[in-house]
């Protein structure tokens, strides 16, 4: 499968990798990237293959206070993170080895603008039985942007009113849900929050 994007996605204001971000050693050869949120529908880089897959030990959660992409420091929004426990269905994207450096720099600038996400190499299981080591981004539960313990109504109020560099928090949630539905992935928690919007 080939992505129709021909260049790394450009943002209006360039992002930078946070000085304290920790970059993992990458496996040899082609790079695989696991997407569970906006990377599923706004990939932003060239890939040669995309397959449905599942990660174990983490679940998709609206648990990251967004002060860059979907909110501001003055009025934070909410975006998804991989939180500990359970499992999460998403997509694996294969990147040619000659594009690995370019793509990882793009992803690190996009995902590691703050240190709320941790870049990790994890085992991801495809629907055809493969176990693939892939780059993904999990939430740091000790970071001040980690959001937990809020009711669905509280989450809705945050999502409804916040907007940042990449647009509205509500658009992010609804776009992600639409893509999940297209991929036959059901996320009851996100569906309930969207229904309250």
GICOR-V475121 format. One line per field, one symbol per residue. ss: DSSP state (A for helix, B for strand, O for the rest). burial: # if it has 24 or more other ideal C-beta (glycine too) atoms within 12 Angstrom, else .. Layout:
BEGIN
ss->???
burial->???
END
This chain:
BEGIN
ss->OOOOOOOOOOOOOOOOOOOOOOOOOOOOOOBBBBBOOAAAAOOOOOOOBBBBBBBBBBBBBBBBBBOOOOOOOOOOBBBBBBBBBBBBBBBBBBBOAAAAAAAAAAAAAAAOOOOOBBBBBBBBBBOOOOBBBBBBBBBOOOOOOBOOOOOAAAAAAAAAAOBBOOBBAAAAAAAAAAAAAAOOOOOAAAAAAAAAO
burial->..#....##.....#..#..#.#..#...############.#####.#######..##############....#########...########...##..########################.....#########..#.###.......##.###.################.##..#.#.#.##..##..#
END
